[in-house]
Amino acid sequence: MLTAILIDDEKGCLDTLEIELQTYCTDVKVLAKFQSAEKALEILETIRPDMVFLDISMPQMNGFDFLLKIPKINFEVIFCTAYDAYALTAFEFCAIDYLLKPVSKDKLVRAVDKVRQKQSKQVDLQNLELLLANMRGGIHHKPNVAVPTAEGLEFISINDIIYAEADGNYSRIMMGNKEKILISRTLKDLEMLLSNHPFVRIHQSYLVNLTHIKKYIKGEGGYVVMNNGASLQVSRANRMKLMDLVR
């Protein structure tokens, strides 16, 4: 599933584009729509889309000014505009495509397919880098693991991982030194990576290090208290699995 946000000062254009994506690009999930580039800028860091469909000519802040405000663009840009005069400038901003309104079905599908192909190649390369890094580090013999972040690969001590929390298509790792590391892998991917170490999935949102569990509080599913003071819910489905491992 690819994720997108749509930015256009005209509500009708936003609604039409969302409907076209839902109809012709069924693997694209629209996370949010904005009629103001400033509003989109405020929460872009928390939404983390794969792509942004961006109008250029907008009041207060145009599409180019919007991009200039972002320190690191970690999403694909697809410009949607009624004017073709901006095309050269658009591609100087490394836009993956440039669509003229009204957007045709074929061109929209092609633009999304470009994002899909580019992302697939990036994921393949990241997986290879991650595999090689962990092979070199010998994660089955040394207490270190390489995890993919926005900047590249970060090597962390497995023993220092207290727990990891799901964050959409990402995971947030809580370390013993109170550091939080956001990695570009799902919690399921991280669970597989740490499968030979004392970690257990206690909930669809949590993967915990058994060596850092301080106590378990009974309840319908109950919850665990970790060494850093965090209280994490245990799902009913995972309670018995946890009990078997800590006995």
Secondary structure, DSSP 8 states (H G I E B T S, - for coil): -EEEEEE-S-HHHHHHHHHHHHHH-TTEEEEEEES-HHHHHHHHHHH--SEEEE-SS-SSS-HHHHHHT-SS--SEEEEEES-STTHHHHHHTT-SEEEESS--HHHHHHHHHHHHHHHHHHHHHHHHHHHHHHHHHTTTTSSEEEEE-SSSEEEEEGGGEEEEEEETTEEEEEETTS-EEEESS-HHHHHHHTTTSSEEEEETTEEEEGGGEEEEE-SSS-EEEETTS-EEE--HHHHHHHHHHH-
